Structures are given as structure tokens and as C-alpha cells.
Amino acid sequence: MINEDFCILAQRGNADAESELIDHLLPSLKALAAKFETQYFGLQIEADDLLQEGSIGLLRAVYSFHPEKGYLFQTFASLVSENAMMDYVRKCVSAILDRLLHHSHIVNIVGPSCRTKDVLEKLEESKKKEYQAT
């Protein structure tokens, strides 16, 4: 059986076909996750997290694949999984930027030559204001 046949069976509810398909494509997902981990090393993203996101993408690919379009399932699944991993990287970058922007906001309030104690005091004030507003 080829991947496309397993995919069609999985779409019809065959759990064994779904497992077989995932087992067959897992090594390429692991390699892709390792590549992303190396490529985005500075972001401290772990291969396990990328693999999880890629696996979710793979499952999404199984149930959205249309063989009549003439594509190979492995090609389609690789693209969907890679996009899922890339979305995760983007989320991580966004979270890092949000933290940096928040930190720069604190520095702007306190001043560039601030001490840790000053930052903590400003954070406490900020939390109190947010709490009082709610």
C-alpha cells in the first residue's frame, strides 16, 4: 500500500491506517524538527515542541488531503507539517518580542540606569493599577 491509500483509509476512520501513516512519516518529521531547532537555536525552541507541532500538522494533513488533486501525500504532509512548525516558531518569536517590548516599557518608565529594586517597585505599581481597574 502507498501513503495515499493509507490516507484514504484513515479519512474513512481506519485507526490502523492512520497509525501506519504516522509511523511511516515520523522519521522525516523528527529530522525536520531537528533542522528547525538548529536553525532557530537562539530562540531556545526544543525539537520535542517542534515535533509535537509537526505531528499536529501531519494529522491535519491526513484529514485535509485530496488525492484527486494529483499531489503525493508525503509532499502535502511535509508542507503542512513544516508550516505548523513555522507557525510555532512565529508564536515563540512574538512572545519574545512582547516580553522585550514590555521590558523596554518598564525601562522607559524607570529610566535606563535603573536598579532591580526600581523595576520591581514599578511592576508592583503597575499590577496594583491593573487590579484596581478590574
Phi, psi and omega per residue, in radians:
M1 nan 2.565 3.106
I2 -1.805 2.898 -3.085
N3 -0.926 -0.712 -3.110
E4 -1.088 -0.662 3.104
D5 -1.155 -0.771 3.096
F6 -1.071 -0.679 -3.133
C7 -1.107 -0.790 3.122
I8 -1.073 -0.750 3.103
L9 -1.103 -0.735 3.121
A10 -1.101 -0.700 3.109
Q11 -1.103 -0.469 3.117
R12 -1.528 0.072 3.057
G13 1.771 0.143 -3.138
N14 -1.424 1.815 -3.092
A15 -1.164 -0.579 3.119
D16 -1.135 -0.710 3.115
A17 -1.137 -0.697 3.106
E18 -1.085 -0.798 3.127
S19 -1.090 -0.743 3.136
E20 -1.078 -0.752 -3.141
L21 -1.117 -0.783 3.141
I22 -1.137 -0.781 3.112
D23 -1.047 -0.666 -3.123
H24 -1.190 -0.629 -3.063
L25 -1.674 -0.128 -3.112
L26 -1.036 -0.727 3.121
P27 -1.040 -0.694 3.124
S28 -1.222 -0.570 3.063
L29 -1.143 -0.726 3.120
K30 -1.092 -0.722 3.122
A31 -1.129 -0.706 3.128
L32 -1.159 -0.712 3.104
A33 -1.110 -0.719 3.108
A34 -1.121 -0.690 3.109
K35 -1.090 -0.793 3.125
F36 -1.113 -0.718 3.134
E37 -1.047 -0.738 3.120
T38 -1.206 -0.763 -3.098
Q39 -1.120 -0.638 -3.105
Y40 -1.951 0.682 -3.074
F41 -0.938 -0.745 -3.090
G42 -1.099 -0.334 -3.141
L43 -1.514 -0.112 -3.136
Q44 0.975 0.796 3.072
I45 -1.624 2.288 -3.075
E46 -1.567 2.550 -3.125
A47 -1.052 -0.606 3.135
D48 -1.087 -0.714 3.110
D49 -1.156 -0.727 3.110
L50 -1.139 -0.694 3.115
L51 -1.094 -0.713 3.114
Q52 -1.090 -0.807 3.115
E53 -1.103 -0.713 3.106
G54 -1.132 -0.631 3.110
S55 -1.166 -0.687 3.069
I56 -1.103 -0.720 3.072
G57 -1.077 -0.686 3.124
L58 -1.096 -0.782 3.102
L59 -1.091 -0.690 3.087
R60 -1.071 -0.696 3.139
A61 -1.138 -0.691 3.139
V62 -0.987 -0.772 -3.022
Y63 -1.599 -0.034 3.083
S64 -2.041 0.078 -3.126
F65 -1.317 2.386 3.092
H66 -2.154 1.753 -3.072
P67 -1.075 -0.452 -3.112
E68 -1.156 -0.241 3.104
K69 -1.370 -0.170 3.026
G70 1.556 0.103 3.119
Y71 -1.559 2.674 3.000
L72 -1.336 2.490 -3.125
F73 -1.094 -0.715 -3.099
Q74 -1.059 -0.692 3.108
T75 -1.115 -0.834 3.140
F76 -1.079 -0.829 -3.106
A77 -1.109 -0.672 3.124
S78 -1.097 -0.745 3.128
L79 -1.151 -0.767 -3.136
V80 -1.144 -0.737 3.135
S81 -1.157 -0.746 3.119
E82 -1.107 -0.708 3.087
N83 -1.114 -0.659 3.101
A84 -1.105 -0.741 3.103
M85 -1.145 -0.714 -3.138
M86 -1.142 -0.673 3.064
D87 -1.049 -0.693 3.114
Y88 -1.124 -0.745 3.090
V89 -1.041 -0.774 3.126
R90 -1.066 -0.716 3.093
K91 -1.075 -0.729 3.124
C92 -1.127 -0.754 3.115
V93 -1.092 -0.743 3.134
S94 -1.073 -0.741 3.122
A95 -1.122 -0.693 3.118
I96 -1.131 -0.783 3.131
L97 -1.105 -0.688 3.091
D98 -1.054 -0.755 3.122
R99 -1.130 -0.716 3.130
L100 -1.135 -0.732 3.116
L101 -1.126 -0.702 3.104
H102 -1.105 -0.750 3.131
H103 -1.110 -0.744 -3.132
S104 -1.153 -0.547 3.081
H105 -1.114 -0.762 3.109
I106 -1.090 -0.782 -3.138
V107 -1.076 -0.687 3.117
N108 -1.127 -0.620 3.128
I109 -1.251 -0.835 -3.036
V110 -1.458 -0.671 -3.105
G111 2.053 2.673 -3.053
P112 -1.174 -0.430 -3.130
S113 -1.742 0.634 -3.072
C114 -1.347 2.784 3.052
R115 -1.782 2.808 3.130
T116 -0.979 -0.700 -3.136
K117 -1.034 -0.717 3.128
D118 -1.120 -0.746 3.140
V119 -1.097 -0.780 3.133
L120 -1.090 -0.697 3.104
E121 -1.101 -0.767 3.130
K122 -1.134 -0.664 3.093
L123 -1.114 -0.739 3.106
E124 -1.083 -0.763 3.097
E125 -1.053 -0.770 3.141
S126 -1.074 -0.754 3.132
K127 -1.130 -0.710 3.128
K128 -1.091 -0.741 3.117
K129 -1.102 -0.744 3.117
E130 -1.124 -0.713 -3.128
Y131 -1.149 -0.726 -3.140
Q132 -1.177 -0.541 -3.124
A133 -1.241 -0.426 -3.108
T134 -1.627 nan nan
